[in-house]
Amino acid sequence: NEVALSVTLRYRVAPTADAVLRVVNEVGADEERIRRLVQATTRSEIRSRMNPLETRNFLEDDVLLPAFSQVRNGIAEKLQRYGIEVSTLTLNAHRFEH
C-alpha cells in the first residue's frame, strides 16, 4: 500500500545579508527557483524518512509524529545551507492508496 500525504511547509529566506546572498548565489533571485528547491527538498525528505514506516504506523501517533519531526528537521537542515529557514511543517492529511 502507498500513503499519500498532504503537507504545508512554511519557510522564508533568513533575514540576514549573508542568507540573502547565499540564496541569490546558490539558488537564484527568482521566487519560483526557491519554491522548486523547497518542494524538491521536502519531497525527498518525506520519501526517505517516511519510507521505513509501515502502513499501520500512519495511524499510530507515537510512531508517526516522531518520524514527521525528523522530516521537518531534515528539511530545515538541508535548506539552512541555502539561507532558508523552516518555521513549520504541518501534516494536513494522509490517505491510503492501493
C-alpha atoms as one frame of an Amber mdcrd trajectory, in Angstrom:
protein
   0.000   0.000   0.000   1.006   3.571  -0.591   0.206   6.556   1.580  -0.416
   9.960   0.030   0.454  12.880   2.276  -0.697  16.471   2.134   1.675  18.828
   3.908   2.207  22.551   4.311   5.706  23.916   4.792   6.221  27.492   5.944
   9.632  28.934   5.184  11.424  32.178   4.494  14.787  33.465   3.428  16.622
  34.205   6.662  16.652  37.955   7.385  20.406  38.411   7.163  22.551  39.783
   4.370  24.582  36.554   4.353  21.463  34.409   3.895  20.137  36.584   1.080
  23.491  36.389  -0.702  23.600  32.601  -0.334  20.104  32.209  -1.786  20.835
  34.530  -4.694  24.224  32.965  -5.456  23.278  29.294  -4.996  19.594  29.183
  -5.931  18.752  32.431  -7.707  16.719  35.531  -7.037  13.605  34.130  -8.708
  10.909  33.044  -6.226   9.981  30.139  -8.492  13.511  28.679  -8.282  13.435
  28.943  -4.496   9.997  27.284  -4.399  11.194  24.417  -6.615  14.197  23.831
  -4.345  11.955  23.789  -1.268   9.472  21.401  -2.933  12.175  19.003  -4.103
  13.852  19.001  -0.693  10.540  18.429   1.071   9.563  15.538  -1.211  12.972
  13.931  -0.824  12.947  14.138   2.971   9.391  12.807   3.192  10.255   9.846
   0.977  13.493   8.958   2.705  12.322   9.385   6.290   8.739   8.120   6.000
   9.531   5.165   3.726  10.582   2.858   6.604   7.136   3.217   8.190   4.565
   0.532   7.643   1.046   1.474   6.585  -0.347   0.862  10.066   2.214   3.304
  11.528   0.361   6.189   9.913  -2.456   5.515  12.368  -0.109   5.410  15.369
   0.769   8.891  16.624   3.605   7.565  18.781   5.354   6.393  15.590   4.107
   8.945  13.064   4.817  12.146  14.995   8.495  11.437  15.741   9.048  10.421
  12.109   7.339  13.598  10.925   9.507  15.632  13.294  12.582  14.032  11.709
  11.257  15.066   8.296  10.929  18.671   9.442  14.402  18.674  10.965  15.914
  17.144   7.822  14.273  19.746   5.598  15.428  22.554   7.883  18.984  21.238
   7.921  19.190  20.926   4.142  17.625  24.314   3.410  19.637  26.151   6.054
  22.779  25.846   3.934  20.980  27.931   1.285  19.918  30.602   3.778  16.320
  29.359   4.007  14.632  28.950   7.394  11.802  26.478   8.020   9.228  27.660
  10.528   6.604  24.897  10.411   5.770  21.659   8.658   2.149  20.603   9.029
   0.673  17.234   8.111  -2.710  18.219   6.696  -3.991  14.800   5.700  -3.000
  11.338   4.635  -4.850   8.717   2.646  -4.139   5.149   1.780  -3.888   4.213
  -1.876  -3.809   0.748  -3.381
